[in-house]
Amino acid sequence: MLTLAEMSPADLRGLVRDYGLELAWVPQGTRIPGSYWGAPEAGLIGNTVHVRPDTPLHSLLHEFCHAVCMDAGRRAQLHTDAGGDVLEENAVCYLQILLADRLPGVGRERLMRDMDAWGYSFRLGSTAAWFAEDAEDARLWLREHGLVDERNAPLPRLRQ
């Protein structure tokens, strides 16, 4: 799995900053604030995504996309558990795949392989199959909330 140590910190900060959120790095070996799954997985507190060098990229993108997809009221109270319903979770997964294309050397295919390796489960058996054949609800949810355009390109804004 691709970790943040293998990525450009500037690229990661830029992506998160484009959405008006913060990326906070903690030193290797220390606890990650707001991590739902525990280290090395990313954590969420308010408008900040907490990571360290061994955090998997898919984890940063997933937690970041939770912050993007939740409404402002939930984001203001956010600490560790992003909550949300099944449709929002699907939208989070879909958006993280789209955003992987914005990161040099990553792309959606690589991210989907890492998601499968981590254990994301979709009823069609793989992230790629779900994305291609079973994610219409996620696309519609993202469009309805103004987070992608009519071509399903991500728009750098938070759900209001």
N, C-alpha and C positions, 0 to 999 in steps of 0.2 A: 504494500500500500504506500502511496505517495504521502510523505510527511511534509510539514511546513519547512523543515530544515533543508529540503530539496527545492524550495520555492524562493522566488524573489520577495523579500519582505515589502519592498516598495510596491510591487504589483498587488499584493494582498491588501496592504493598507489603502491603496488607491481604489480598489474595488469596494471595500467596506466604506470608505469615506465618500464615494460617489453617492451612496445611499443615506448619508448623514449620520452614520453610526461610527463607533470607535472600535479599534482593534488594540487590545492590551496584551503584551507579551509578558509571560512570567518565566523565571529561570527554570532550566531543565531540572527535574527532580523535586520541584516544589508543587504544592497543591494548586490545582486550577480552580479559581473561584467560580462558582455557579455551574460547575460541571454536573450534569444530571447522571451521566454514566460513570463518572470518576475518571481520573487521569488514565490515558493522555487525551481524553475526549474534551472538546471545546466546552466552554461555559458561557452562560448568559446572565448578565445582571444589567437591567435597564437598557441603555443604548450601547452597551459595551459587550463585545465578544472577547472572551479570555482564552488564550492559547499559549502553548509553549512549543519548542522546536520539534518534539516528537508527536505533536497532535496530527492526526491524519487530515489531509486536505478535505476529504469528504465530510469530516466532522465539523471543521470550520464552516464550510459552505452550508451544511445542513442547519446548524444553529444560527448562522447569519440569516439564512432564508426564513427561519422561524421569526426572527425579529422583524424582517421585512414584511412578512405576511400577516402578522397580528395587527389588530387595530391599536390606535394610540393609547386607549385606556388600559389595555392589557400590557402594552409595552412599558407604560409608566410604572406598573406594579411588578414587572418581570424580575424574577430571581430564581434561576435554576430550572424550573419546570415551565416550558413554553406553553403547555396545554394545547388547546385547540381541538377541533373535531377531525374526523377522517378526511373530509374534503380538503381541509386546510393542510393536513399532513401530506396528502397527495400533491397539493400545489407546491409545498415546500420542496418535496423530492424533485418535482418537475423543474422548478426554478433553479435548484442547485445544479442540475444537469445543464441547463441553458447557460448558466454563468460560468461553468467550467470552460466553455469556448472562449471566454474573455481572458483566460490565463494562459500565457505563452507556455507551450510544451505540455499542456494538459488536454483539453478538449473533452467532449462528452463521452466518447468511447472509453477513454482511460478512466474517467470518473465512474462510469457505470460498472466497469470491471471491479474497481475498488469497492463500490457499494455492494456488489455481489459477494466479494471476499469478506466483507465485514459482517454480512448476514442480513442485509435488507431483504425482505421477502415480498414478492408480488405473486399474485395468483397465476400468472403465465409462466412463472419459473425463473425469470431473470429480469433485471432492471431494463435491459435493452428491449426485451419483448414487451414489457409493460409500457415503456416510453413510446414505442412505435405503434402499438396495437390497442392499448387499454387505458390511455391517459387523457381521454377527451374531457373527463370531469375536471381534471387538474388544469388543462388549458382554458376551459370555460371559466373556472373559478378565478384564475389569474387575470383573464381578460375583464371579467365582471368587476374586479377590484382595481383595475387600472394599472396592473403590474407588468403586463405585456401588451404589445400592440397587436393589430390585426394579423400580422405575420408571425406572431408569437415571439417577437424579439423583446427581451427584457427592457423595461423602462426604469431608469434610476430614480425610484421614488419609493417611499414607504406607504403601506396601506394606511388610510386615514380612518 
